[in-house]
């Protein structure tokens, strides 16, 4: 129990911030705050683009009006397609940010992973990723549409409506799927196998499944709002130029 309490304190957001900001060199502090930026961009930018393209196509194939349950299903399908495409970048990003592998570049990280376990290594943790991403995107899309239609029924096209709806949708979806994110991260960083959920619970207790909740939720909330804002504004610009985007 004492070991677990020490671990929780060490991995808390406050503890990590103190550790990062305790560096005497200002350049080191700034560099630490932006560790993993390149792999994060390599994963996030194509991931967001792939998700919205997949979502538009899935909606087009579905046809008709999209209800709450329909949105859950369509969002999940779009995310499964996206996860299959960006999973290697997700693994590299997670390992790069952990600081445990000494990667110096994205290419070097890819070579290191594939030299150990070939292409299969880049898809380590793919199943837990699906268990996280499919429900996340289903809840995310349904919440976004519901909030926008009910709270902003007369002004759905405004920037404020999009930002608030995207933020709240990201917060709700991140909260529900956070335990799956913890499991996915442990598998990718530690190379865990077997019954990871049971092993984590036995070693570290139930609270381990909520480790990192605050920073992930903050990040997801901001990313969600930004992604929807960019998508909706690009869609409106395309429609003004008579290049409609199905949504």
Secondary structure, DSSP 8 states (H G I E B T S, - for coil): -HHHHHHHHHTSHHHHHHHHHT-S-HHHHHHHHTTTHHHHHHHHHHHHHHHHHHHHHHHHHH-S---HHHHHHHHHHHHHHHHHHHHHHHHHHHHHHHTSS---SHHHHHHHHHHHHTGGGGGTTHHHHHHHHHHHHHHHHHHHHHHHHHHSTT-TTSHHHHHHHHHHHHHHHHHHHHHHHHHHHHHHHH---S-HHHHHHHHH-GGGGGTTHHHHHHHHHHHHHHHHHHHHHHHHHHHHTT-----
